[in-house]
């Protein structure tokens, strides 16, 4: 392992140069004009997989953007098979005026690389590539069997991946799935994410009169859709943060005493947190800490609202329509279809009869929990400590990676979530960035992890 770690340190300049090449490709999955660049990115990854020594490398055309696969299966049947997953698609760059440097022209300042995709997820899955390379170049082999699948649709909900997994079940069959698409709790504090929230995303459309009306001539006689919508939204939660939808909490698993104890071990500074957000007070569900509320409890938030006149100055209009988008982050055991149905029924129940209300489910995903007492998780703790020289912590993350639960359902394998980004690195926002120290420490940690996975019996 010393040779492997030295190789990673000696080649870090080249590794970063390669990452910059990858980051320059504007692989925005939700932009139809970027389709050629999506194919270009897949071909770049195809070439890189072959270069680092993977076998059976192939670009698979899906119903949407292509997926890239490669493997190395020569470790023997007595060694575990690890499926490494990542995504090469990135979020849109808007608003472009808020970037301090062009999003697809990466720049490095103070050992931090700026650009779209740096932390989500190109910089993170590229850690896996370089750990594979370090092993193969120095040992000529890997300690475990490796399969790699990099998709191009994660940022739009991975619509093609479930079918791809079903159609290629044997190809992707594995013992564990390794994903680096989450965050560390803090810099210099490696983290194992054992839980992700699910998602139910809804749209409420409210229609009143058949046209916009003069608010002087018709105000007081006709219901205003914006007022009706505001009234509906106000009844979704109470003033203590509790969600009021009938049956919403029925399937929520309470946090165990051990989980709550682990959360209290995390070095969370509430005053610093408030200052970083420029808010005077925090808000959330009564009876839970801030960490618990933002990572392990269900939520409901209005993400967007529209209706009426939005321009400069005044226009005394009573609008015909109004709308809102609402997301609910769900905890494991809450099923999105059930929550969607409960939401629709509740909104229809509280909606006034003076307007027409239509509620639509836009997209969803299940949450996931990985048992923390499995051999693979225990091995990850050892590897992270070797990579960072400090004991790792267990965290749950408030975001969603719906494909994790799909992998569990279709492949029967748990996901090990070892992220090396940070929560404040602007994923999905302007000036997205990634600390290159964690990029290199990540390569060392994953290299150690592959070695630890080769002897899981000692962790049973």
N, C-alpha and C positions, 0 to 999 in steps of 0.2 A: 504493500500500500504506500510506502514511502516514495517509491518511484512514481506511482500514479499521482500522488499529491504534488510532487515536485514538477511533474509534467504539466499539471494544470497551472501551477504558478508560473512556470517558464513560458507557457504559451498564451498567457492571458491577453497579451496585446493582439495576437492573431485572432483569438476567440472574439474579442470585442470588435475587431474590424469585420469579421464575418457577421456578427450580430447587426452591425450598422448596415451591411448590404441587405439583410433580411428586412430591417426596419424601413428601408427606403421604398419598399414595394407597397403601394397604397391599396392594400387588400381589404377594402370596405365591403362587407358582404351584403349590406342592404342597399347598395348603390348599383343600379343596373349598368351604369357606365363603367363600373369597375370590374365587370366580368372578365375582360382580358387579363387584368392584373391579378385576379384570383387564380386564373390558370397559370400565369407567370410565377406566382408565389408557390403554387403546388409543384411546378417543375423545378424551381430552385431547391425546395425541400427534398424532392426526389434525388437530385444530384448530390445534395449534402448527405443524405442517408447512405448513399452508395459510397461516398468518400470516407465516411467515418467507419465503414466496414460492415454495415447491415446487409443482409441478404434478402432475396425475394422482394426487392423494392418495387412498388407499383403504385401508379396513380389510378384511383378508382373514380370513375364518373358516377355521380349519384343523381338523384332527381334535381339537385341544386348545384352547389359548388363542389368541386372534387375533394376527395379525401386521399391522403397519402399514407401508405403502409410499408413497413419493413420489419424484418425480424432477424434474430440470431438464436438458433435453437439447438446449439451443440453442447450445452452444459450437461446434458444427460437427463434421463427420466426421473432420477432421484432428486433433482433440483427443481425448485419452484419456477413457474412461468409467470413473469410480470408483464402486464400490459401497461405501457406508458402512453398517456393520453394528453393531448394539448390541442389548441386551436390557433390557426394562422390568420383568421379574420379579425378585424379590429373595428372599433366604434367609428362613427362619422367624426369629422374634425370640427364641426360647428360648435360654438361661434369662433371662426377663424381669427377674428380681430383680437381675441383674448390670449392667443398664443404669443409668447415672447420670441419664439423661433419657429420656422416652418415645420409642421408636424411630421413631414416625411423627409426631412433633411436633418437627421439626428445630430445633436451637438452634446459635448461633454463639458461640464463645469463642476469643478471640485469633486471629481470622481463620481458624478451623477450624470447619467445619460438621459437626455430629453427627446421625446418623440412619441408619436402614436404607436402603441403596441409594445412599448418598452417593458411595462410590468404586466400588461394584460393582452396577450399571454406569450408573445414571441420571446421576450427575454427570459421568461420562466421555463418554457418547455425547451428552449435551447440549452439550458443547464443540463437537461437529460442527454441531449445529443453529445455534449462535450464530455460528460462522465462516461458514456459508452466509448467514445473515442479514446479517452485516457486509458481505459482498461485494455482495449484491443491493441493499441499501439505499444503498450508496455508489457502486456502478458500474452498477447496473441489470442486471448479468449476472454469470455465473460464468466463470472462466477455463477450466474443463473441464466435461465432462458429468458430472452427479451422479445417482446412484440411492441411495435410502436404504431400508433394511429394518430394522425394529426388531421383534424377536420377544418372545414372552412365556413361553418354556419353557426357557431356557438352564440355569437352576438345577435342572432335572429331566432334563437330558440332551438337550434339543431333539428330542424324539421326533417332532414333526410337521414339522420344518423340512426334512429331506431330501426328503420327498414334495412339499412345497411348492416346493422348488427344481426338482425334476424336472418338476412340472406347469407351472412358470412359468419355464422355462429361458431363453426369449427375453427375458422381462421383466427378468430379473436379469443377463443377459449383460453382461460388463464386462472391462476390461483388468487392473484391480487391485482388491483389497478392502482397505478401510481400517478398522481396528478399534482402538478405545481401550478395552481391557478387561484390560490388563496393568499392570505397575508400572514406575516408574522405579527405577533402582538405588539412588538416594539423592536426598534433597532437593537442589535446585539442580544436579542431574546428569541431564539428559535422556537417555533410553535408547531404543534400537531393539531390540526383542525379535525375534530371528530364529529362535528355536526353542522349541517347546512339547513337553512330554512327553505321551504317551498314558496310557491307564488301562485296567486290568483289575481289576474289583472282584468278589470271591468271597465265598461263605459256606460255612463248614464246620459241619455238624450231626453230632453224635456221640450215639448212643443206646446205652445199656447195658441194665440190667434193665427190665422192663415197668412198674415203678413206683419211686418213691423208697423207699429201704430204710433200716432202722435200722443205723447204721454199726457198732454194737456187735455186733449179731446176724449181720450179713452182711459186715462189713469183713474183708478178707483172703481172702474166698472169691469175690468178684465184682469185676470191673474197674470202677473209678470213671471215668465219662465225662470228668470234669474233668481227672483225672490223665492220661488217654489223650490228651485234647485238648492239654494243656500239653506233653506229649511230642512230639506232632505239630508244634506251633508251634516248639518248640525245635530241630527238625531242618530248618526252612525256611531258616535262615541259619547261618553259622558265627560264631565269636567274633571274626572280623576283618571282618564285614559282607558277606561274599560270599554270594550267594543260591545255594542248593544244588540247586535244581530242575534235573533233567537237561535239557540243551539250552537253558536259559534265555538264555544269552549268545550263542547261535549267530549271531543276526542283528544283534547290537549293533554299530553303527558306532563305531569308536574316534575319540576327539577328535583333530583334526588338530593339528600343532605350532602352527599359526597361532592356532587357537582357544584353546589352552592359554596362549599368549602374551598374547592379549587378556584372558583371565580374570585373569592376573597383574597387568594394568594397573589393575584395579578396586580402589578404595581400601577393601579389606576388613580390618577390625580383629577378629581372632578373639577377643581378650580381651573386647572390648566386646560382641561377639555372645554369648559365654557369659554375661556379666553380665546382658545384656538378658533372657536366658532363665532366669537363676538356676540354672545348672548348673555343676558343677565341671569336667567334661570333655565333649568332643564325641565322637561315635561315628559311624562310617561305613565305607564300603568302603576297604580298604587300597590305597594307591598313588595316591589322588586327593585334591585339596584340598577343603576344605569347600564352596567355591563350585561346583566341578565336581560334587561328590556331590549337592548339593541342587538342581541345575538341569539337569545334562546326563548324569547316569548313572541307570540303572534302580534302582528301590527295591522293597522289600517290607515292609509294615508291618501289624501287627494293629491294626485300628481299633476293635474292640469285642469283648468276651468275656462270656459269661454261663453260668449253671448253678448249681444248688444254692440254699442258703438265703442271702438277702441282707438279712435284717432285723436288728433289734437283738438283742444277746445271742447265746446259743448255741443251735443246733439240730443235733443229731448225726445228720445225714442223709447217706446215700449217694445222690446224685441219679441220676435216670433219664436225663436228657439234659444236654448242654452244647453250646455253639456259639460260633463266632467269625466275625467279618467281617475280611477281609484285602484290602488294596488293593496293587496293584503299579503304580507309575508306570513307564511304558515310554518308551524313547527312539525317535526316528524309525527306521524299518526293522523294528522289532519289531511283528508283527501280533497284535492282541489275541486273535483266535480261536485262533491257534496257542499263545499263552502260556496261555490258559485251559485248553486241552487238556493242555498239559504240566503245569500245576498240578494238575489233576484226577488225572492218571495218577500223579504223584509222591506226592500225599497218599494215594491208595489203596494205593500200594506200601509206604509207611512206616507205615500205620495198623495197629495190633494187631488180631488176629483176634478178640479178646475183646469188641469193640464193633462196632456197625454205623456206618459213616461215609457220609455223603452230601455231595457237594461241588456247589455250584451257582454258575454265573456270573450275576451280578446285572446289571451293565452295563459298558460299555467304550467306548473312543474311541481313535482313532489320534493319534499325535504328528505334528508337522510341522516342516519346516525351510524357511525362505525364503532363497534365495541373497542374499548381502549385496553382490554386485557388480552388481546390476541397476540400471538408470537410476532406477527409482522409489525404491529404498533410498538411492541417492546423493542424490537430491533431498530425501529426508527428513532426511538429515544436515545439509544446508544450511538447511532450514526450522527445525529444532530449534535450530541454533546462532543463528539470527536471533531466535528466540523467547526463548531463555534466555541468550544472550550467552556461551555456552561450548560447546566441542566435545562432542557426544553420545558415548555409549559403546554398544557392542554387548553384549547380554546374552541368555542363554537362561533361560527361566522354568520352574520345576519343576512348575507347575500344568498343567491341561489345558483346552483349549477345543476339544472334538472337532469342532465344526462347521467349524473352519478346514480340516481335511483333507477334509471333505465338500465344502466350496466348491471346493477344488482339484480334487477328483475329478469333480464335476458341472459346474463352470463353467470349469475349466482355468485359473483365475486364482490368482496368489500373493497372500497376505495380508501387508499391511504393518501391523505391530503397534506402534502409538505410544501407550503408556499414560502417564497423568499422575498416577496414584495412587502410593502408597508401600506397601511390603510390611508396614509396621507400622501400617496404618490400619484394622485389625480387620475386614477383609472377612470375612463369614460369622460374625462374633463380636459380642458385646455392645459398645456404644459405637463402632460403625463410624463413620468420619469421613473427611473430605477437606479437604486444605489449599486454601483458596480462592485463594491466590496461584498455585497450579498450575492451578486452574480457569481463571483469566484468562490465564496464560502459555500454557495449552493452546489457548485460543481464538486467541491471536495466532499460535502455532506452526502450527496447522492452517490458518489463513488464509494464512500464508506458503507452506505446503505446496501448497495448491490453486494458488497462483500459480506455484510451481516446476514442478508437474506439467504445466503448459500448454506447457512447452518442454523435453520430455525428451530431445530430440535432442542437446542440449549435454552430456548425461551419458553418451552412448553412447561 
